[in-house]
Amino acid sequence: MTIHHTRREWLRRIAAQIGSHAELARRCGLDPALLSRLIGAHANKPIGDRMARRVERALALPNGYIDRSISETDLSGKLATLPAPQRH
């Protein structure tokens, strides 16, 4: 599995935990269409280093978190600490 596939799988799992791709896009300050190209069913854009770090910062995850093998980390435990969505 390449780093891009690992990152994509992490973000798909995080989106599922958060509730939707749209909510993940909102929390990360990304256009939902871009997020769909990154992690949607027909994803066609790799998740580069800058994008990975941007998402980690937005979700208050440690640097390099979504680069790690999913089997190395307990996703549900970490996501419990994600900041609650801000309502405007």
Residue pairs with C-beta under 8 A, 6 or more apart in sequence:
1 9
3 67
4 46
4 47
6 66
6 67
6 68
6 69
6 70
7 47
7 52
7 66
7 67
8 38
8 39
8 43
8 47
9 70
10 65
10 66
10 70
10 75
11 24
11 35
11 38
11 39
11 47
11 55
11 66
12 39
13 70
13 75
14 24
14 59
14 66
14 75
14 79
15 21
15 23
15 24
15 39
17 75
17 76
17 79
18 24
18 27
18 79
18 82
21 32
21 35
21 36
21 39
21 40
22 32
23 85
24 30
24 35
25 31
25 32
25 34
25 35
26 85
27 58
27 59
27 82
27 83
27 85
28 35
28 54
28 55
28 58
28 59
29 54
29 58
30 55
34 45
36 43
37 43
37 44
37 45
38 45
38 47
38 51
39 47
47 55
47 66
52 66
52 67
53 63
55 61
55 66
56 62
56 63
56 64
56 65
56 66
59 82
59 83
60 81
60 82
60 83
61 78
65 73
65 78
